Amino acid sequence: MSNYKPDMSREEIDICFERLNLVLRIVDLPTETQGLRSGVSAAEFMFMNYTYAGHIRFKHIDTRNYLILNPDDTLWIPLGGPFFKGFFDKVRP
């Protein structure tokens, strides 16, 4: 059995993005140059999946790096390996 919840509704996915937006209002994300970006929007991310444990994985549209929204609405930024480099620079205008 997969650890990921299949067949989420559009409404469930929208709620995931709303939660991410709330967190991003107060959390600055790291950049490749060791800086921090404020004012990041959930619109910069793609929804990837939702685990049965309540972790929501998002992928940044420019850097392709992942961040994970935990069930308690804290962010986990995984490091190490492709797509886990831990920075979220905006490339597109």
FILUM-674044 format. One line per field, with one value per atom (N, C-alpha, C, O): residue in one letter; atom name; x negated, y negated, z. Coordinates in Angstrom, 2 decimals. Layout:
BEGIN
r <- c(A, ...)
a <- c(CA, ...)
east <- c(X, ...)
north <- c(Y, ...)
up <- c(Z, ...)
//
This chain:
BEGIN
r <- c(M, M, M, M, S, S, S, S, N, N, N, N, Y, Y, Y, Y, K, K, K, K, P, P, P, P, D, D, D, D, M, M, M, M, S, S, S, S, R, R, R, R, E, E, E, E, E, E, E, E, I, I, I, I, D, D, D, D, I, I, I, I, C, C, C, C, F, F, F, F, E, E, E, E, R, R, R, R, L, L, L, L, N, N, N, N, L, L, L, L, V, V, V, V, L, L, L, L, R, R, R, R, I, I, I, I, V, V, V, V, D, D, D, D, L, L, L, L, P, P, P, P, T, T, T, T, E, E, E, E, T, T, T, T, Q, Q, Q, Q, G, G, G, G, L, L, L, L, R, R, R, R, S, S, S, S, G, G, G, G, V, V, V, V, S, S, S, S, A, A, A, A, A, A, A, A, E, E, E, E, F, F, F, F, M, M, M, M, F, F, F, F, M, M, M, M, N, N, N, N, Y, Y, Y, Y, T, T, T, T, Y, Y, Y, Y, A, A, A, A, G, G, G, G, H, H, H, H, I, I, I, I, R, R, R, R, F, F, F, F, K, K, K, K, H, H, H, H, I, I, I, I, D, D, D, D, T, T, T, T, R, R, R, R, N, N, N, N, Y, Y, Y, Y, L, L, L, L, I, I, I, I, L, L, L, L, N, N, N, N, P, P, P, P, D, D, D, D, D, D, D, D, T, T, T, T, L, L, L, L, W, W, W, W, I, I, I, I, P, P, P, P, L, L, L, L, G, G, G, G, G, G, G, G, P, P, P, P, F, F, F, F, F, F, F, F, K, K, K, K, G, G, G, G, F, F, F, F, F, F, F, F, D, D, D, D, K, K, K, K, V, V, V, V, R, R, R, R, P, P, P, P)
a <- c(N, CA, C, O, N, CA, C, O, N, CA, C, O, N, CA, C, O, N, CA, C, O, N, CA, C, O, N, CA, C, O, N, CA, C, O, N, CA, C, O, N, CA, C, O, N, CA, C, O, N, CA, C, O, N, CA, C, O, N, CA, C, O, N, CA, C, O, N, CA, C, O, N, CA, C, O, N, CA, C, O, N, CA, C, O, N, CA, C, O, N, CA, C, O, N, CA, C, O, N, CA, C, O, N, CA, C, O, N, CA, C, O, N, CA, C, O, N, CA, C, O, N, CA, C, O, N, CA, C, O, N, CA, C, O, N, CA, C, O, N, CA, C, O, N, CA, C, O, N, CA, C, O, N, CA, C, O, N, CA, C, O, N, CA, C, O, N, CA, C, O, N, CA, C, O, N, CA, C, O, N, CA, C, O, N, CA, C, O, N, CA, C, O, N, CA, C, O, N, CA, C, O, N, CA, C, O, N, CA, C, O, N, CA, C, O, N, CA, C, O, N, CA, C, O, N, CA, C, O, N, CA, C, O, N, CA, C, O, N, CA, C, O, N, CA, C, O, N, CA, C, O, N, CA, C, O, N, CA, C, O, N, CA, C, O, N, CA, C, O, N, CA, C, O, N, CA, C, O, N, CA, C, O, N, CA, C, O, N, CA, C, O, N, CA, C, O, N, CA, C, O, N, CA, C, O, N, CA, C, O, N, CA, C, O, N, CA, C, O, N, CA, C, O, N, CA, C, O, N, CA, C, O, N, CA, C, O, N, CA, C, O, N, CA, C, O, N, CA, C, O, N, CA, C, O, N, CA, C, O, N, CA, C, O, N, CA, C, O, N, CA, C, O, N, CA, C, O, N, CA, C, O, N, CA, C, O, N, CA, C, O, N, CA, C, O, N, CA, C, O, N, CA, C, O, N, CA, C, O, N, CA, C, O, N, CA, C, O)
east <- c(-0.84, 0.00, -0.88, -1.89, -0.50, -1.24, -1.05, -0.03, -2.04, -1.93, -1.18, -0.91, -0.83, -0.21, 1.28, 1.73, 2.03, 3.47, 3.80, 3.51, 4.40, 4.74, 6.06, 6.85, 6.26, 7.56, 8.08, 9.22, 7.23, 7.70, 8.59, 8.35, 9.60, 10.50, 9.83, 8.87, 10.36, 9.85, 9.97, 9.08, 11.05, 11.26, 10.20, 9.70, 9.85, 8.82, 7.46, 6.71, 7.16, 5.89, 5.88, 4.85, 7.00, 7.09, 6.83, 6.17, 7.33, 7.09, 5.60, 5.07, 4.93, 3.48, 2.75, 1.85, 3.14, 2.52, 2.84, 1.99, 4.05, 4.43, 3.56, 3.09, 3.36, 2.50, 1.08, 0.45, 0.55, -0.80, -0.90, -1.87, 0.09, 0.08, 0.04, -0.68, 0.79, 0.78, -0.60, -1.06, -1.26, -2.60, -3.61, -4.46, -3.50, -4.47, -4.34, -5.26, -3.23, -3.08, -4.04, -4.43, -4.41, -5.24, -6.63, -7.48, -6.85, -8.13, -8.85, -8.27, -10.10, -10.94, -11.65, -12.06, -11.79, -12.42, -13.86, -14.17, -14.75, -16.16, -16.36, -15.62, -17.41, -17.80, -19.15, -19.83, -19.52, -20.77, -21.98, -23.04, -21.84, -22.95, -22.96, -23.55, -22.31, -22.25, -21.37, -21.39, -20.61, -19.70, -18.34, -18.15, -17.40, -16.02, -15.07, -15.28, -14.03, -12.98, -11.72, -11.24, -11.19, -9.91, -8.84, -9.14, -7.60, -6.50, -6.33, -5.76, -6.82, -6.66, -5.21, -4.59, -4.68, -3.29, -3.23, -4.13, -2.16, -1.95, -1.79, -1.93, -1.52, -1.39, -2.71, -2.72, -3.82, -5.12, -5.36, -6.43, -4.40, -4.58, -3.55, -2.45, -3.95, -3.05, -2.74, -3.63, -1.51, -1.13, -1.65, -1.41, -2.35, -2.87, -2.07, -1.56, -1.94, -1.15, -0.90, -1.48, -0.01, 0.40, 0.24, 0.76, -0.48, -0.67, 0.47, 1.13, 0.67, 1.67, 1.31, 2.19, 0.02, -0.43, -0.15, -0.36, 0.30, 0.67, -0.40, -0.24, -1.49, -2.53, -2.15, -1.73, -2.32, -1.96, -3.23, -3.95, -3.51, -4.72, -4.39, -3.47, -5.19, -5.09, -6.43, -7.48, -6.40, -7.62, -7.62, -6.63, -8.73, -8.85, -8.94, -9.68, -8.19, -8.12, -9.41, -9.68, -10.22, -11.47, -12.66, -13.39, -12.86, -14.04, -13.81, -14.77, -12.56, -12.16, -12.49, -12.46, -12.80, -13.09, -11.81, -10.84, -11.82, -10.65, -10.65, -11.70, -9.45, -9.27, -8.05, -7.18, -8.02, -6.97, -6.27, -6.91, -4.95, -4.14, -3.71, -3.01, -4.14, -3.82, -2.39, -1.79, -1.86, -0.49, -0.26, 0.86, -1.33, -1.20, -1.47, -1.67, -1.48, -1.70, -3.09, -3.26, -4.07, -5.47, -6.02, -5.50, -7.09, -7.70, -8.92, -9.69, -9.10, -10.31, -10.91, -10.25, -12.17, -12.86, -13.93, -15.00, -13.65, -14.62, -15.88, -15.82, -17.01, -18.30, -18.99, -18.87, -19.72, -20.53, -19.92, -18.81, -20.63, -20.16, -19.37, -19.03, -19.09, -18.31, -16.94, -16.30, -16.51, -15.21, -15.12, -14.06, -16.22, -16.25, -17.44, -18.21, -17.58, -18.73, -18.44, -19.36, -17.17, -16.83, -16.81, -16.91, -16.69, -16.57, -15.42, -15.03, -14.89, -13.66, -13.73, -12.92, -14.72, -14.85, -13.76, -13.36, -13.29, -12.31, -13.08, -13.85, -12.87, -13.57, -12.65, -13.06, -11.42, -10.46, -9.96, -9.81, -9.70, -9.18, -7.77, -7.19)
north <- c(1.19, 0.00, -1.25, -1.30, -2.22, -3.48, -4.32, -4.21, -5.15, -6.09, -7.35, -8.19, -7.48, -8.69, -8.50, -7.45, -9.55, -9.52, -9.76, -10.83, -8.79, -8.96, -9.72, -9.84, -10.21, -10.76, -11.85, -11.81, -12.82, -13.95, -14.85, -15.02, -15.41, -16.31, -17.67, -18.00, -18.44, -19.79, -20.62, -21.42, -20.44, -21.18, -20.83, -21.72, -19.56, -19.14, -19.73, -20.17, -19.74, -20.30, -21.82, -22.37, -22.48, -23.93, -24.25, -25.24, -23.42, -23.61, -23.48, -24.23, -22.55, -22.39, -23.67, -24.12, -24.26, -25.51, -26.67, -27.52, -26.71, -27.76, -27.66, -28.67, -26.44, -26.24, -26.69, -27.35, -26.34, -26.75, -28.27, -28.85, -28.93, -30.39, -31.04, -32.02, -30.49, -31.04, -30.93, -31.86, -29.81, -29.61, -30.53, -31.11, -30.66, -31.48, -32.98, -33.74, -33.39, -34.79, -35.13, -36.29, -34.13, -34.39, -33.74, -34.00, -32.90, -32.21, -32.67, -32.66, -33.07, -33.41, -32.15, -31.32, -32.00, -30.81, -31.10, -32.19, -30.12, -30.31, -30.39, -29.80, -31.15, -31.27, -30.60, -30.24, -30.44, -29.78, -30.57, -29.99, -31.88, -32.73, -32.91, -33.86, -32.02, -32.02, -33.13, -33.38, -33.79, -34.83, -34.23, -33.01, -35.12, -34.70, -35.51, -36.70, -34.86, -35.52, -35.62, -34.62, -36.82, -36.99, -37.21, -37.49, -37.09, -37.34, -36.29, -36.57, -35.09, -34.00, -33.54, -33.48, -33.22, -32.78, -31.30, -30.74, -30.67, -29.26, -29.07, -27.95, -30.15, -30.06, -29.66, -29.26, -29.78, -29.37, -27.87, -27.38, -27.15, -25.73, -24.88, -25.32, -23.64, -22.62, -21.64, -21.28, -21.24, -20.20, -18.87, -18.53, -18.12, -16.82, -15.67, -14.82, -15.64, -14.59, -14.88, -15.79, -14.08, -14.19, -12.81, -11.83, -12.72, -11.41, -11.13, -12.04, -9.87, -9.50, -10.05, -10.24, -10.32, -10.90, -12.40, -13.02, -12.99, -14.40, -15.34, -16.56, -14.82, -15.66, -15.98, -15.10, -17.25, -17.68, -18.11, -18.99, -17.49, -17.80, -18.74, -18.52, -19.82, -20.80, -20.91, -20.70, -21.24, -21.42, -22.83, -23.25, -23.55, -24.92, -24.92, -24.11, -25.79, -25.75, -26.19, -25.78, -27.01, -27.47, -26.59, -26.14, -26.35, -25.59, -24.09, -23.31, -23.67, -22.26, -21.60, -20.38, -22.40, -21.86, -21.69, -22.43, -20.70, -20.36, -21.09, -21.42, -21.32, -21.62, -20.83, -20.49, -20.54, -19.70, -20.47, -20.99, -20.54, -21.16, -20.05, -19.11, -20.16, -19.15, -19.32, -20.37, -18.29, -18.39, -19.55, -20.05, -19.99, -21.10, -22.46, -23.46, -22.48, -23.69, -24.30, -25.51, -23.47, -23.88, -23.38, -22.43, -24.03, -23.62, -22.77, -23.02, -21.77, -20.97, -21.15, -20.91, -21.59, -21.77, -20.69, -20.82, -19.63, -18.53, -18.93, -19.71, -18.40, -18.70, -17.42, -16.39, -17.50, -16.37, -15.70, -15.16, -15.72, -15.04, -15.96, -17.08, -15.46, -16.25, -16.60, -15.77, -17.79, -18.31, -18.53, -18.88, -18.34, -18.56, -19.45, -19.15, -20.54, -21.44, -22.55, -23.23, -22.74, -23.64, -25.12, -25.94, -25.50, -26.93, -27.13, -26.23, -28.36, -28.66, -30.03, -30.91, -30.20, -31.46, -31.55, -30.55, -32.77, -32.97, -33.33, -34.29, -32.57, -32.79, -33.46, -34.38, -33.01, -33.55, -34.92, -35.17, -35.80, -37.14, -37.07, -38.11)
up <- c(0.00, 0.00, 0.00, 0.70, -0.76, -0.87, 0.40, 1.08, 0.69, 1.81, 1.42, 2.27, 0.15, -0.35, -0.57, -1.01, -0.26, -0.44, -1.90, -2.43, -2.57, -3.99, -4.15, -3.22, -5.35, -5.73, -4.80, -4.34, -4.52, -3.71, -4.57, -5.77, -3.95, -4.67, -4.87, -4.18, -5.80, -6.03, -4.76, -4.45, -4.03, -2.79, -1.75, -1.06, -1.63, -0.68, -1.05, -0.18, -2.33, -2.79, -2.57, -2.18, -2.82, -2.56, -1.09, -0.78, -0.20, 1.24, 1.55, 2.38, 0.90, 1.08, 0.68, 1.39, -0.45, -0.90, 0.05, 0.29, 0.57, 1.53, 2.78, 3.30, 3.27, 4.45, 4.15, 4.98, 2.97, 2.61, 2.54, 3.03, 1.95, 1.87, 3.25, 3.45, 4.20, 5.56, 6.19, 6.84, 5.99, 6.56, 5.87, 6.53, 4.55, 3.81, 4.13, 3.85, 4.71, 5.13, 6.27, 6.43, 7.07, 8.24, 8.17, 9.01, 7.16, 7.04, 5.77, 4.69, 5.92, 4.77, 4.30, 5.11, 2.99, 2.44, 2.03, 1.56, 2.21, 1.85, 0.34, -0.45, -0.04, -1.44, -1.64, -0.68, -2.90, -3.23, -2.73, -2.47, -2.59, -2.13, -0.62, -0.11, 0.09, 1.56, 2.14, 3.34, 1.28, 1.75, 2.08, 2.09, 2.36, 2.65, 1.78, 1.55, 1.29, 0.51, 1.34, 1.89, 1.44, 2.11, 1.05, -0.11, 1.46, 0.54, -0.54, -1.59, -0.30, -1.27, -1.24, -0.18, -2.40, -2.53, -2.85, -3.48, -2.41, -2.75, -4.25, -4.75, -4.99, -6.44, -7.10, -8.26, -6.38, -6.91, -6.77, -7.14, -6.25, -5.98, -6.70, -7.02, -6.93, -7.47, -6.34, -5.57, -6.24, -5.29, -5.82, -6.98, -4.98, -5.41, -4.82, -5.55, -3.50, -2.88, -1.41, -0.82, -0.84, 0.56, 1.16, 0.63, 2.29, 2.90, 3.88, 4.37, 4.16, 5.16, 6.53, 7.38, 6.77, 8.04, 8.10, 9.14, 6.99, 6.98, 6.46, 6.57, 5.89, 5.31, 3.86, 3.11, 3.49, 2.14, 1.43, 1.90, 0.30, -0.46, -1.61, -2.39, -1.69, -2.76, -3.45, -2.83, -4.75, -5.53, -6.11, -6.72, -5.93, -6.42, -7.95, -8.52, -8.60, -10.07, -10.74, -11.87, -10.08, -10.70, -10.33, -11.21, -9.05, -8.63, -8.65, -8.65, -8.68, -8.64, -7.30, -7.19, -6.30, -4.98, -4.18, -4.36, -3.32, -2.52, -1.18, -0.64, -0.68, 0.73, 1.18, 0.38, 2.45, 3.01, 4.11, 5.03, 4.02, 5.06, 6.01, 5.62, 7.26, 8.27, 8.78, 8.58, 9.44, 9.95, 10.92, 11.04, 11.61, 12.55, 11.89, 12.58, 10.56, 9.75, 9.94, 9.80, 10.25, 10.18, 8.85, 8.27, 8.39, 7.12, 7.39, 8.32, 6.56, 6.56, 5.17, 4.16, 5.13, 3.86, 3.77, 4.38, 3.02, 2.94, 2.18, 1.22, 2.61, 2.00, 1.57, 2.23, 0.46, 0.00, -1.21, -1.13, -2.32, -3.52, -4.42, -4.06, -5.63, -6.58, -6.00, -5.35, -6.25, -5.81, -4.30, -3.79, -3.61, -2.16, -1.81, -0.90, -2.54, -2.35, -1.34, -0.89, -0.97, 0.11, -0.21, 0.70, -1.48, -1.80, -2.78, -3.52, -2.77, -3.50, -4.16, -3.88, -5.05, -5.78, -6.85, -7.44, -7.08, -8.15, -9.41, -9.43, -10.46, -11.72, -12.73, -13.44, -12.79, -13.77, -13.33, -12.13, -14.30, -13.94, -13.40, -13.05)
//
